[in-house]
């Protein structure tokens, strides 16, 4: 199954490592450094032109990584709560 994030960006549900609310984590220096690093390493994907409300961390299985596929960070205009609901993981969402 795939999760549609907007702007023609979809991600395989099994590849999602985490869904994070930007408002709750953006004030942390560690998070800002992480996002800057992802951008510098060209691992940051924008799912739309609007101001992002959340970001997803995705990864592949070990075999896929050996073929050159690795982690990605996807900025999304949808809220973390909406994405969790779409993914069927509403019970795992924490404020």
Secondary structure, 3 states (H helix, E strand, C coil): CEEEEECCEEEEHHHEEEEEEHHHHCCCHHHHHHHHHHHHCCCEEEECCCCCCEEEEECCCHHHHHCCCCCEEEEECCCHHHHHHHHCCHHHCCC
